[in-house]
Amino acid sequence: MAQGTGSRETAKILVVDDVDTNRFVLRDIIQEMGCQPVLTENGVQALKMVGRLRPQLIILDVAMPEMDGYEICRRLKENPGTRDIPIIFISAFDDPADVVKGFDLGGEDYITKPFIPKVVKARLKLHLKLYDANRELLAMNRRLQTSVGEQLHQLELEKKNVLYALIRVARENACYDENHMERLCHNCRTLAEAMQLSTDYSHMISDVYIDTIELAAPLCDLGNVAIPTELLRKRESLSPEDREVIRTHVSIGARILQDIMDTGDYNDFLQMSLDIVQYHHENWDGSGYPFGKSGEEIPLSAQIVSVVSAYCAMTENRTYRDSYHNEEALAMMEEDAGKQFNPNIFRILRKIHRQLH
């Protein structure tokens, strides 16, 4: 362990000076401290060695040929990989302007020649301790950020689990197939991936967007948790009053999500979920509900879920009918392309329908 430093390895101190006598004097001082001196005589050598050796401290002569100490310091401080290494300037000049220039470039200290060994040792020990303290502080911050990040992730996960539990209740109330949620997730992801390869949508759909819509899609009917089960399972035709009650699942689901967001817990998952819940029953031609949105007024995520949920619903058993064959369902949906569905999205869905579950 280096004296005067908390690092477990011997501290390496790089000495950059074109004068042999100065390098050797500093070498002896550094060795007496229990540290490892690394000597070099010019800036070009120093810049090559820093990245390889990762010294804990650099002692840098100001007046050197070809590249002076100020230029070396500037380059080191511009490099994110070396900017945190403390630099101590050494010089026979003690003009205040020279000292200030060194500090302005990012240097930590300035020692004048001729060297006084006790002063040099004290300065080096101080900066090694500061270096170790700064590294420990950074490590503590990283650990804290990791801990906080893990806690926030756990909170988000728990909220998602609650929402998924509610949507499972809603699914059971409506007697959807057991695999309905899984199909909806998979098919929305598959369609979004295909759209990402399209020139029309590649700029709108990222990998994160695809991951998010896969998670958010099944929340589209979250509000069904508050709809009477007898209405959701009704076999005969719904009355206008029944339809109005069922349509309230949109506002109910939106209110659940909005309440969560109002607590300050905003993220892409919740925002996309809210968009899907509010707008997945809007139609491309403006004939849908609850707002009568049309065309690109409807969020893209809701457009995707709209066409996928229709496909899943038609190819699953319902209390009032058996499932349709894939090709039959697509033929029926094609009649609604441009009316209920975005025709471009439906066209992509039709092309990849063999990849759908």
GUZAMAR-826319 format. One record per atom (N, C-alpha, C, O): x, y, z. Coordinates in steps of 0.02 Angstrom, whole numbers, padded with zeros to 5 digits, always signed. Example, Ala and Ser with C-alpha at 12.3 -4.5 7.8 and 13.67 -1.06 7.14 Angstrom:
BEGIN
+00660-00284+00390+00615-00225+00390+00660-00165+00390+00712-00166+00423+00642-00112+00354+00684-00053+00357+00645+00002+00394+00670+00057+00402
END
This chain:
BEGIN
+00043-00060+00000+00000+00000+00000+00044+00062+00000+00093+00065+00037+00028+00110-00040+00068+00172-00044+00058+00213+00019+00003+00216+00046+00113+00244+00043+00107+00287+00101+00068+00350+00082+00077+00379+00029+00023+00369+00128-00015+00430+00117-00072+00422+00068-00102+00472+00048-00088+00361+00049-00145+00350+00005-00181+00288+00026-00151+00240+00051-00248+00288+00016-00288+00231+00036-00294+00179-00018-00330+00130-00008-00258+00187-00076-00265+00137-00128-00230+00073-00108-00181+00075-00072-00255+00017-00131-00227-00048-00113-00163-00061-00152-00120-00098-00127-00155-00033-00211-00095-00041-00250-00049+00019-00239-00071+00073-00221+00017+00007-00251+00065+00061-00244+00047+00116-00293+00038+00104-00353+00043+00177-00268+00025+00233-00311+00080+00247-00361+00139+00250-00343+00061+00256-00424+00108+00272-00477+00107+00348-00489+00053+00377-00497+00166+00378-00490+00172+00450-00502+00215+00460-00563+00273+00440-00564+00186+00491-00615+00222+00504-00677+00258+00571-00673+00228+00622-00657+00324+00570-00687+00365+00630-00687+00383+00647-00759+00412+00605-00794+00366+00707-00780+00381+00728-00848+00426+00790-00844+00404+00845-00827+00490+00780-00861+00539+00835-00857+00597+00818-00903+00621+00761-00903+00619+00866-00943+00673+00853-00990+00742+00858-00959+00792+00845-00992+00746+00877-00895+00810+00884-00860+00821+00822-00817+00781+00806-00773+00877+00786-00830+00891+00724-00794+00894+00734-00719+00865+00694-00681+00928+00786-00697+00937+00797-00625+00870+00804-00590+00859+00776-00536+00825+00842-00620+00759+00852-00589+00721+00786-00584+00690+00771-00533+00724+00745-00637+00688+00681-00636+00715+00636-00581+00676+00603-00546+00781+00635-00573+00810+00589-00524+00797+00612-00453+00786+00571-00408+00797+00677-00441+00781+00703-00375+00709+00684-00357+00695+00660-00302+00663+00695-00403+00593+00678-00391+00583+00603-00384+00541+00580-00345+00621+00564-00422+00618+00491-00415+00634+00469-00344+00598+00429-00315+00689+00497-00316+00709+00477-00249+00656+00497-00197+00641+00459-00151+00628+00557-00205+00576+00580-00158+00516+00534-00161+00489+00514-00109+00494+00516-00221+00436+00473-00229+00448+00404-00200+00404+00376-00168+00508+00377-00211+00523+00311-00184+00524+00312-00108+00502+00265-00076+00550+00366-00078+00550+00373-00005+00479+00373+00023+00468+00354+00080+00431+00396-00017+00360+00397+00004+00327+00328-00001+00271+00318+00022+00362+00280-00032+00333+00214-00042+00291+00210-00104+00252+00163-00112+00299+00258-00149+00262+00258-00213+00307+00238-00270+00368+00232-00261+00278+00227-00328+00315+00204-00386+00325+00261-00435+00276+00286-00464+00387+00284-00445+00399+00337-00494+00403+00309-00565+00431+00255-00576+00375+00346-00612+00380+00329-00683+00407+00392-00717+00376+00444-00714+00467+00386-00748+00501+00445-00774+00496+00449-00850+00503+00399-00885+00485+00508-00874+00487+00521-00946+00511+00592-00958+00503+00635-00915+00541+00604-01017+00575+00667-01028+00541+00714-01076+00567+00769-01089+00484+00695-01104+00449+00741-01149+00374+00726-01152+00351+00674-01128+00338+00772-01182+00265+00767-01182+00239+00711-01224+00189+00680-01207+00271+00697-01281+00248+00643-01325+00249+00577-01288+00201+00538-01290+00305+00563-01254+00311+00501-01214+00258+00500-01159+00227+00448-01146+00249+00557-01127+00202+00560-01071+00131+00543-01093+00097+00504-01060+00109+00572-01148+00041+00560-01172+00030+00487-01189-00024+00460-01179+00082+00454-01216+00076+00382-01231+00072+00340-01168+00036+00290-01166+00110+00360-01117+00115+00320-01056+00054+00327-01011+00036+00280-00976+00023+00386-01011-00032+00398-00965-00088+00348-00974-00113+00319-00926-00109+00337-01036-00164+00292-01048-00148+00220-01028-00193+00183-01007-00085+00201-01035-00066+00132-01020-00055+00121-00945-00074+00069-00918-00025+00171-00911-00005+00162-00841-00059+00184-00792-00062+00158-00736-00103+00231-00813-00154+00259-00769-00124+00281-00702-00142+00254-00650-00078+00330-00702-00047+00353-00639-00098+00389-00596-00149+00414-00620-00084+00389-00530-00128+00424-00484-00111+00499-00480-00150+00539-00453-00053+00518-00507-00030+00587-00502+00021+00600-00557+00059+00555-00575+00022+00661-00583+00071+00680-00634+00108+00742-00611+00077+00792-00592+00175+00739-00613+00217+00797-00600+00243+00821-00667+00275+00784-00703+00228+00883-00684+00237+00906-00753+00278+00971-00755+00258+01022-00728+00336+00966-00789+00377+01025-00797+00344+01072-00848+00314+01050-00897+00349+01137-00835+00317+01186-00880+00359+01197-00942+00334+01193-00998+00424+01211-00933+00467+01230-00989+00502+01169-01018+00552+01146-00992+00475+01143-01074+00506+01087-01109+00503+01101-01184+00457+01135-01207+00551+01076-01223+00551+01087-01295+00494+01048-01329+00468+01000-01301+00476+01070-01388+00425+01039-01431+00355+01047-01402+00312+01078-01434+00343+01020-01343+00277+01025-01312+00286+01044-01239+00313+01006-01199+00263+01104-01220+00273+01125-01151+00221+01094-01105+00173+01062-01127+00231+01104-01040+00187+01073-00991+00115+01095-00996+00069+01056-00983+00104+01158-01016+00036+01183-01022-00003+01146-01077-00061+01129-01068+00030+01134-01133-00002+01098-01188-00018+01026-01169-00070+00999-01185+00030+00994-01133+00017+00925-01110-00043+00924-01064-00087+00881-01071-00046+00971-01018-00102+00975-00971-00168+00985-01008-00218+00952-00994-00167+01030-01057-00229+01044-01095-00255+00980-01128-00315+00966-01126-00210+00942-01158-00230+00880-01192-00256+00828-01143-00305+00793-01157-00223+00823-01086-00245+00774-01036-00314+00792-01008-00356+00748-00997-00327+00856-00997-00390+00878-00968-00447+00875-01020-00505+00872-01001-00431+00876-01084-00482+00870-01135-00504+00797-01145-00558+00784-01173-00463+00751-01122-00477+00680-01131-00517+00654-01071-00493+00657-01015-00579+00629-01082-00620+00605-01026-00585+00550-00986-00599+00541-00927-00541+00512-01018-00507+00457-00984-00451+00478-00939-00429+00440-00896-00426+00540-00948-00369+00563-00907-00381+00628-00870-00339+00651-00833-00440+00659-00881-00451+00726-00853-00452+00726-00777-00440+00779-00747-00466+00668-00745-00471+00668-00672-00404+00656-00637-00400+00658-00576-00351+00643-00675-00286+00632-00644-00257+00700-00623-00250+00744-00665-00241+00709-00559-00215+00774-00536-00146+00788-00566-00105+00743-00573-00135+00851-00583-00071+00873-00612-00040+00926-00568-00073+00975-00549+00024+00916-00552+00062+00966-00515+00116+00994-00562+00157+00956-00587+00115+01058-00574+00165+01090-00616+00228+01103-00575+00225+01119-00516+00286+01097-00608+00349+01116-00578+00384+01165-00625+00382+01156-00686+00416+01216-00597+00449+01266-00639+00497+01307-00597+00489+01315-00537+00548+01333-00631+00595+01378-00598+00566+01448-00595+00592+01492-00561+00511+01459-00631+00480+01525-00631+00423+01527-00581+00385+01479-00575+00417+01582-00546+00362+01589-00498+00320+01651-00512+00289+01679-00467+00320+01672-00576+00278+01728-00596+00205+01710-00584+00182+01658-00606+00168+01752-00548+00097+01737-00534+00057+01721-00597+00011+01679-00595+00073+01754-00653+00036+01740-00715+00046+01668-00737-00001+01636-00761+00108+01641-00728+00121+01571-00746+00082+01523-00701+00055+01473-00724+00080+01540-00637+00043+01498-00589-00031+01497-00606-00062+01444-00607-00059+01556-00618-00130+01561-00635-00146+01523-00699-00198+01489-00703-00102+01528-00748-00114+01493-00811-00119+01417-00799-00161+01383-00828-00074+01392-00756-00076+01320-00741-00142+01300-00708-00170+01248-00725-00166+01341-00662-00230+01326-00630-00288+01331-00679-00335+01291-00678-00285+01381-00723-00338+01389-00773-00344+01329-00819-00398+01313-00843-00288+01295-00832-00289+01237-00876-00310+01173-00840-00319+01121-00871-00319+01178-00775-00342+01119-00737-00292+01089-00691-00305+01038-00660-00232+01121-00685-00183+01095-00639-00205+01103-00567-00242+01149-00550-00182+01057-00524-00202+01059-00454-00153+01096-00408-00172+01120-00355-00089+01100-00430-00040+01132-00386+00020+01155-00427+00025+01139-00487+00064+01193-00395+00121+01223-00430+00180+01225-00381+00176+01258-00329+00234+01190-00398+00293+01187-00355+00351+01219-00392+00364+01202-00450+00386+01264-00359+00444+01297-00391+00509+01261-00374+00516+01229-00322+00556+01267-00421+00624+01241-00410+00667+01296-00380+00654+01355-00390+00720+01277-00344+00742+01208-00327+00695+01175-00277+00662+01209-00238+00693+01109-00280+00646+01072-00238+00668+01070-00165+00727+01064-00149+00618+01076-00122+00628+01064-00051+00593+00998-00036+00532+00995-00037+00630+00944-00024+00600+00877-00019+00540+00873+00028+00490+00841+00011+00544+00904+00086+00487+00899+00133+00424+00932+00104+00369+00907+00113+00434+00988+00069+00376+01022+00038+00347+00979-00017+00286+00971-00023+00392+00950-00059+00368+00907-00114+00329+00847-00086+00276+00831-00111+00357+00815-00035+00322+00757-00005+00254+00776+00021+00205+00741+00010+00251+00832+00057+00187+00854+00086+00135+00867+00030+00077+00847+00037+00157+00900-00023+00111+00915-00078+00087+00850-00112+00028+00842-00126+00134+00805-00125+00116+00743-00158+00068+00701-00116+00019+00675-00141+00082+00696-00051+00038+00658-00006-00032+00687-00005-00082+00651-00006-00035+00754-00002-00100+00787+00000-00141+00770-00062-00200+00753-00057-00109+00775-00121-00147+00764-00182-00163+00690-00194-00213+00674-00225-00122+00645-00168-00139+00574-00172-00199+00559-00128-00243+00521-00147-00202+00591-00069-00260+00581-00025-00323+00610-00057-00376+00579-00055-00317+00668-00087-00375+00698-00122-00398+00655-00180-00457+00647-00192-00349+00627-00216-00366+00583-00273-00405+00522-00249-00456+00504-00278-00380+00491-00195-00415+00433-00167-00484+00451-00142-00532+00414-00151-00489+00510-00109-00553+00531-00082-00603+00544-00139-00662+00526-00133-00580+00575-00193-00624+00588-00250-00647+00524-00282-00705+00517-00301-00601+00476-00289-00620+00412-00318-00671+00375-00275-00718+00344-00300-00660+00378-00209-00707+00345-00164-00776+00379-00166-00827+00346-00163-00775+00446-00171-00838+00483-00176-00875+00464-00241-00936+00454-00240-00839+00460-00296-00870+00439-00359-00898+00368-00354-00953+00354-00378-00859+00324-00321-00883+00255-00313-00946+00253-00270-00992+00216-00285-00947+00293-00217-01006+00296-00174-01067+00323-00213-01122+00298-00206-01055+00374-00254-01109+00402-00295-01136+00350-00344-01197+00344-00354-01090+00312-00374-01113+00259-00420-01153+00207-00384-01205+00183-00408-01130+00187-00323-01167+00138-00284-01235+00165-00265-01285+00129-00267-01237+00229-00246-01300+00260-00227-01348+00263-00287-01407+00247-00281-01321+00284-00345-01363+00287-00404-01389+00218-00423-01446+00211-00444-01346+00168-00417-01367+00100-00432-01422+00078-00384-01472+00048-00404-01412+00094-00319-01462+00075-00269-01529+00109-00282-01582+00078-00280-01525+00176-00295-01586+00213-00308-01619+00187-00372-01680+00179-00375-01578+00175-00423-01605+00150-00486-01639+00083-00477-01692+00071-00507-01609+00039-00437-01640-00026-00424-01706-00019-00387-01754-00055-00401-01708+00028-00339-01770+00038-00301-01825+00066-00346-01882+00045-00342-01806+00115-00390-01856+00143-00436-01880+00089-00485-01939+00085-00501-01832+00048-00508-01852-00006-00553-01899-00054-00519-01948-00077-00549-01886-00069-00455-01929-00114-00418-01998-00084-00409-02049-00119-00414-02002-00019-00395-02066+00015-00388-02105+00012-00454-02165-00002-00455-02071+00026-00509-02103+00022-00574-02128-00048-00588-02184-00058-00614-02087-00097-00571-02106-00166-00582-02167-00185-00542-02212-00219-00566-02169-00162-00479-02226-00177-00436-02290-00145-00464-02344-00175-00462-02285-00083-00489-02343-00050-00517-02367-00086-00581-02427-00094-00592-02319-00108-00621-02337-00146-00681-02372-00211-00661-02420-00232-00693-02346-00242-00608-02377-00305-00586-02449-00294-00563-02493-00335-00576-02461-00237-00528-02529-00221-00507-02574-00211-00567-02630-00236-00570-02548-00172-00617-02588-00159-00677-02602-00224-00714-02658-00234-00739-02553-00267-00718-02563-00331-00753-02612-00375-00715-02651-00412-00745-02610-00372-00649-02658-00411-00610-02729-00386-00624-02775-00426-00631-02737-00319-00629-02803-00292-00644-02827-00312-00713-02885-00329-00723-02782-00312-00762-02802-00330-00830-02818-00404-00835-02859-00424-00876-02787-00445-00793-02805-00517-00792-02875-00526-00765-02913-00568-00790-02893-00485-00715-02962-00488-00689-03010-00467-00744-03062-00498-00754-02993-00413-00779-03035-00390-00834-03042-00443-00888-03096-00452-00916-02988-00477-00903-02990-00530-00954-03036-00587-00933-03075-00612-00973-03030-00606-00870-03072-00660-00845-03146-00640-00844-03190-00680-00858-03159-00576-00827-03228-00552-00827-03259-00557-00897-03318-00571-00904-03217-00545-00947-03242-00545-01016-03236-00614-01048-03255-00622-01106-03211-00663-01011-03202-00731-01037-03158-00734-01100-03171-00772-01146-03105-00692-01101-03058-00697-01156-03019-00761-01149-03015-00791-01095-02989-00784-01205-02945-00842-01202-02890-00831-01151-02869-00775-01139-02867-00886-01122-02815-00881-01071-02752-00849-01098-02716-00814-01062-02737-00860-01162-02676-00833-01191-02686-00765-01226-02643-00743-01264-02742-00734-01212-02757-00671-01247-02702-00618-01236-02680-00587-01284-02681-00608-01174-02631-00557-01159-02565-00574-01193-02532-00530-01221-02546-00638-01191-02483-00658-01221-02484-00647-01297-02434-00625-01326-02541-00663-01328-02547-00654-01401-02544-00579-01418-02510-00560-01466-02578-00539-01379-02579-00467-01393-02509-00438-01387-02488-00398-01429-02472-00458-01335-02404-00433-01326-02360-00454-01385-02326-00413-01416-02361-00518-01400-02318-00545-01454-02335-00513-01521-02291-00492-01558-02399-00509-01537-02419-00484-01602-02405-00409-01610-02387-00386-01665-02414-00370-01556-02397-00299-01560-02322-00289-01571-02301-00247-01610-02283-00329-01537-02210-00325-01546-02191-00344-01617-02151-00310-01649-02220-00398-01643-02203-00422-01710-02222-00370-01763-02184-00357-01809-02281-00340-01755-02303-00289-01802-02258-00227-01798-02238-00199-01849-02241-00206-01737-02199-00147-01728-02129-00159-01758-02100-00113-01788-02103-00219-01751-02038-00235-01780-02041-00231-01856-01994-00206-01888-02096-00256-01885-02103-00252-01958-02110-00179-01981-02083-00160-02032-02146-00139-01942-02154-00068-01959-02088-00031-01954-02076+00016-01992-02045-00052-01908-01980-00020-01900-01938-00027-01964-01895+00015-01978-01951-00080-02002-01914-00092-02065-01944-00054-02123-01917-00054-02178-02001-00022-02112-02035+00015-02165-02011+00087-02166-02000+00118-02113-02002+00114-02226-01980+00184-02231-02031+00233-02201-02013+00288-02181-02094+00213-02199-02146+00257-02171-02140+00265-02095-02159+00317-02068-02114+00214-02061-02116+00214-01988-02047+00205-01955-02043+00209-01894-01994+00194-01993-01929+00180-01963-01905+00236-01918-01871+00223-01868-01923+00299-01935-01901+00356-01894-01943+00364-01831-01925+00405-01788-01998+00327-01826-02043+00335-01769-02038+00277-01719-02060+00284-01662-02009+00222-01741-02009+00161-01699-01938+00140-01684-01902+00118-01729-01919+00147-01622-01853+00126-01598-01858+00058-01565-01913+00031-01555-01801+00030-01546-01802-00034-01509-01836-00025-01442-01872-00070-01419-01825+00033-01410-01858+00045-01345-01933+00050-01355-01972+00025-01314-01955+00082-01408-02027+00088-01424-02057+00018-01430-02112+00005-01404-02023-00027-01464-02048-00096-01474-02054-00131-01407-02105-00164-01394-02003-00125-01365-02006-00156-01298-02064-00128-01258-02098-00165-01222-02075-00062-01263-02127-00030-01223-02196-00050-01246-02240-00063-01204-02208-00052-01311-02275-00069-01334-02292-00142-01319-02350-00160-01309-02242-00184-01317-02254-00254-01298-02281-00258-01226-02324-00299-01212-02255-00215-01182-02277-00215-01113-02344-00178-01104-02386-00198-01063-02354-00125-01143-02412-00081-01132-02475-00106-01167-02530-00091-01144-02468-00144-01221-02525-00163-01262-02582-00196-01223-02640-00177-01232-02569-00245-01179-02624-00280-01146-02665-00236-01098-02718-00256-01075-02639-00175-01082-02677-00131-01038-02733-00095-01074-02768-00055-01043-02742-00107-01139-02792-00071-01178-02862-00076-01147-02900-00028-01148-02878-00134-01121-02945-00144-01092-02943-00146-01016-02984-00180-00984-02897-00110-00987-02891-00107-00914-02957-00087-00881-02974-00113-00828-02993-00041-00911-03055-00016-00881-03109-00068-00876-03159-00057-00841-03102-00125-00911-03153-00178-00906-03158-00207-00836-03207-00241-00820-03108-00192-00794-03110-00217-00726-03169-00190-00688-03192-00220-00640-03196-00131-00710-03252-00100-00676-03318-00107-00715-03368-00079-00695-03318-00145-00770-03379-00155-00809-03414-00218-00783-03381-00269-00771-03481-00215-00773-03517-00274-00749-03502-00336-00791-03504-00334-00852-03487-00392-00756-03469-00453-00791-03525-00477-00838-03511-00503-00892-03588-00468-00817-03643-00492-00858-03646-00457-00925-03669-00485-00975-03622-00394-00927-03620-00359-00992-03564-00386-01035-03573-00396-01096-03506-00397-01005-03449-00421-01044-03461-00492-01071-03432-00510-01122-03503-00531-01036-03515-00600-01057-03582-00609-01092-03603-00665-01106-03615-00554-01107-03682-00558-01136-03680-00590-01204-03639-00571-01246-03723-00639-01217-03724-00675-01280-03767-00640-01332-03751-00640-01391-03823-00611-01311-03867-00578-01358-03841-00508-01375-03794-00484-01345-03873-00477-01424-03852-00411-01447-03857-00361-01390-03902-00363-01348-03809-00315-01390-03807-00263-01338-03855-00207-01356-03861-00188-01414-03889-00181-01306-03932-00123-01316-03889-00061-01320-03831-00063-01299-03916-00005-01346-03877+00057-01346-03853+00077-01277-03798+00103-01269-03895+00063-01226-03875+00080-01157-03816+00036-01136-03769+00060-01104-03819-00028-01155-03763-00074-01138-03698-00050-01171-03645-00050-01139-03703-00030-01233-03643-00007-01269-03612+00054-01235-03551+00060-01231-03654+00099-01211-03629+00158-01179-03592+00140-01114-03541+00170-01098-03619+00091-01077-03585+00069-01016-03517+00039-01033-03467+00054-01000-03515-00005-01083-03452-00037-01101-03401+00013-01126-03342+00006-01113-03425+00064-01160-03379+00115-01185-03344+00153-01129-03291+00183-01139-03373+00152-01070-03342+00188-01014-03277+00155-00991-03240+00185-00952-03263+00094-01016-03200+00062-00995-03140+00104-01017-03086+00100-00987-03148+00143-01070-03093+00186-01093-03077+00239-01040-03019+00247-01020-03127+00275-01018-03116+00328-00969-03095+00300-00901-03056+00330-00865-03122+00241-00884-03102+00210-00820-03029+00190-00821-02992+00205-00774-03008+00157-00874-02938+00137-00880-02891+00197-00881-02838+00197-00850-02912+00249-00918-02871+00310-00922-02865+00343-00853-02812+00368-00836-02919+00342-00814-02917+00373-00748-02869+00335-00702-02834+00366-00662-02869+00269-00707-02823+00229-00665-02751+00249-00680-02711+00261-00635-02734+00252-00745-02666+00269-00764-02649+00342-00748-02593+00357-00727-02696+00386-00759-02684+00457-00745-02672+00468-00671-02630+00510-00652-02707+00431-00629-02697+00438-00556-02625+00419-00538-02594+00450-00495-02599+00367-00571-02530+00346-00558-02482+00401-00581-02434+00417-00546-02494+00428-00640-02450+00479-00668-02453+00543-00626-02403+00579-00621-02511+00558-00597-02518+00619-00558-02478+00617-00493-02466+00669-00462-02456+00558-00473-02414+00553-00413-02342+00572-00429-02299+00573-00385-02329+00588-00493-02261+00607-00513-02223+00550-00544-02164+00559-00561-02254+00492-00551-02220+00434-00579-02232+00433-00655-02274+00395-00679-02196+00476-00690-02204+00479-00763-02149+00439-00796-02090+00446-00778-02166+00397-00845-02116+00364-00886-02148+00344-00952-02209+00350-00961-02107+00321-00999-02131+00305-01066-02184+00250-01064-02231+00252-01103-02175+00202-01019-02223+00147-01015-02293+00173-00997-02342+00154-01028-02296+00215-00946-02361+00241-00924-02392+00286-00977-02453+00283-00989-02351+00328-01009-02378+00373-01060-02405+00334-01119-02459+00350-01145-02368+00283-01142-02393+00243-01198-02455+00204-01177-02501+00198-01217-02455+00178-01117-02514+00142-01092-02575+00187-01093-02629+00166-01113-02566+00249-01070-02622+00297-01069-02646+00312-01140-02706+00315-01153-02599+00321-01186-02618+00334-01256-02658+00275-01284-02709+00285-01318-02636+00215-01270-02669+00156-01295-02739+00150-01266-02788+00138-01302-02744+00158-01200-02809+00152-01167-02859+00203-01194-02916+00187-01207-02836+00265-01202-02882+00319-01222-02902+00315-01295-02958+00335-01313-02858+00291-01338-02870+00301-01409-02876+00237-01450-02885+00241-01511-02872+00178-01420-02872+00117-01462-02940+00102-01492-02945+00058-01535-02993+00137-01470-03058+00129-01502-03075+00187-01549-03131+00192-01574-03026+00232-01560-03036+00282-01611-03026+00249-01680-02985+00204-01687-03064+00272-01729-03060+00244-01796-03023+00290-01843-03023+00351-01834-02992+00262-01893-02953+00300-01941-02994+00355-01975-02968+00409-01990-03058+00340-01987-03101+00389-02021-03137+00437-01974-03178+00477-01995-03122+00432-01909-03152+00478-01860-03217+00454-01831-03249+00492-01794-03239+00393-01846-03303+00369-01822-03300+00333-01755-03350+00306-01731-03241+00331-01725-03233+00294-01662-03249+00336-01601-03278+00390-01606-03229+00311-01543-03242+00345-01480-03180+00340-01437-03137+00298-01449-03172+00383-01385-03222+00429-01357-03219+00500-01386-03263+00541-01374-03165+00516-01424-03155+00586-01445-03169+00599-01519-03170+00656-01540-03178+00546-01558-03188+00555-01629-03124+00576-01665-03127+00611-01716-03067+00555-01639-03003+00570-01672-03000+00532-01738-03033+00481-01747-02959+00558-01784-02952+00524-01849-02880+00528-01873-02842+00571-01851-02863+00483-01919-02797+00484-01950-02740+00488-01901-02740+00453-01850-02691+00530-01916-02632+00536-01875-02643+00573-01810-02597+00581-01771-02705+00597-01798-02721+00624-01732-02718+00569-01679-02707+00582-01620-02727+00507-01701-02727+00450-01656-02654+00429-01644-02618+00418-01692-02631+00424-01582-02562+00403-01568-02546+00337-01603-02588+00293-01607-02485+00332-01629-02465+00273-01667-02473+00210-01626-02493+00158-01653-02456+00212-01562-02462+00153-01520-02535+00128-01518-02548+00067-01521-02582+00174-01515-02653+00155-01514-02674+00127-01582-02716+00082-01585-02646+00154-01636-02661+00127-01702-02638+00055-01709-02673+00012-01736-02579+00041-01682-02552-00027-01685-02595-00074-01644-02614-00128-01668-02611-00054-01583-02651-00097-01539-02721-00107-01567-02750-00161-01560-02748-00057-01600-02815-00062-01628-02819-00119-01679-02864-00161-01675-02772-00121-01726-02775-00172-01778-02756-00241-01750-02785-00291-01770-02708-00243-01704-02688-00307-01675-02742-00336-01630-02757-00396-01632-02772-00293-01588-02824-00319-01543-02885-00344-01582-02917-00392-01562-02901-00311-01639-02956-00335-01681-02939-00404-01710-02982-00448-01712-02877-00412-01733-02856-00476-01760-02859-00531-01707-02885-00585-01719-02833-00515-01647-02834-00564-01592-02905-00582-01573-02921-00641-01562-02949-00532-01568-03018-00544-01548-03053-00589-01599-03091-00634-01580-03042-00577-01663-03077-00616-01714-03051-00687-01719-03087-00731-01741-02989-00699-01699-02961-00766-01704-02962-00803-01637-02928-00853-01628-03001-00777-01589-03011-00809-01525-03085-00825-01515-03128-00793-01545-03099-00874-01474-03168-00891-01457-03197-00836-01412-03162-00809-01368-03260-00821-01422-03296-00775-01380-03360-00809-01356-03381-00860-01385-03391-00781-01304-03452-00812-01277-03508-00815-01329-03552-00858-01325-03507-00769-01377-03561-00763-01425-03543-00791-01494-03585-00790-01539-03481-00817-01504-03462-00846-01568-03398-00885-01561-03361-00879-01512-03384-00927-01612-03320-00963-01617-03270-00918-01652-03287-00868-01683-03207-00938-01648-03154-00899-01680-03158-00905-01756-03181-00956-01783-03134-00853-01790-03128-00855-01863-03059-00881-01881-03011-00873-01844-03055-00912-01941-02990-00933-01967-02950-00870-01984-02978-00817-01999-02883-00875-01981-02840-00817-01993-02857-00781-02058-02867-00720-02058-02860-00818-02113-02873-00788-02178-02943-00756-02180-02952-00703-02210-02990-00787-02147-03058-00760-02146-03059-00695-02106-03092-00647-02126-03024-00695-02050-03021-00634-02010-02988-00577-02048-03011-00520-02046-02933-00591-02083-02898-00540-02121-02941-00513-02178-02940-00453-02192-02980-00557-02210-03024-00534-02264-03077-00487-02237-03094-00437-02269-03104-00502-02178-03154-00459-02147-03123-00392-02126-03154-00340-02133-03063-00395-02100-03029-00334-02078-03011-00289-02137-03010-00228-02131-02996-00319-02193-02977-00279-02251-03033-00232-02272-03021-00178-02298-03094-00253-02260-03151-00210-02277-03152-00147-02233-03179-00095-02253-03121-00152-02175-03119-00094-02129-03055-00054-02134-03047-00004-02099-03007-00077-02176-02945-00039-02185-02962+00028-02217-02995+00031-02269-02938+00082-02186-02955+00148-02209-03016+00176-02175-03030+00236-02180-03053+00135-02141-03111+00156-02102-03095+00150-02028-03086+00200-01993-03090+00087-02005-03074+00076-01935-02998+00078-01923-02974+00103-01872-02960+00051-01971-02888+00044-01962-02849+00087-02011-02871+00104-02065-02789+00105-01989-02740+00137-02033-02725+00087-02089-02700+00033-02075-02738+00104-02152-02729+00055-02206-02657+00034-02215-02644-00023-02233-02609+00079-02201-02538+00061-02208-02517+00010-02156-02480-00037-02170-02542+00019-02095-02525-00029-02041-02558-00096-02055-02527-00148-02046-02620-00095-02078-02653-00158-02095-02616-00194-02151-02610-00255-02149-02592-00157-02200-02555-00188-02256-02493-00224-02230-02478-00279-02253-02458-00194-02182-02399-00227-02153-02420-00288-02112-02387-00340-02116-02475-00281-02074-02500-00338-02035-02515-00397-02081-02499-00454-02065-02546-00383-02137-02566-00437-02183-02503-00472-02211-02504-00533-02220-02451-00434-02224-02391-00463-02252-02356-00511-02203-02326-00560-02224-02362-00497-02138-02326-00537-02088-02373-00583-02049-02352-00610-01997-02435-00592-02072-02484-00627-02030-02462-00698-02011-02486-00725-01961-02418-00728-02050-02396-00796-02033-02349-00797-01972-02337-00849-01943-02324-00738-01955-02281-00733-01895-02321-00719-01832-02294-00719-01777-02387-00706-01840-02428-00689-01783-02452-00752-01747-02457-00806-01776-02465-00744-01684-02492-00800-01644-02569-00796-01642-02601-00838-01611
END
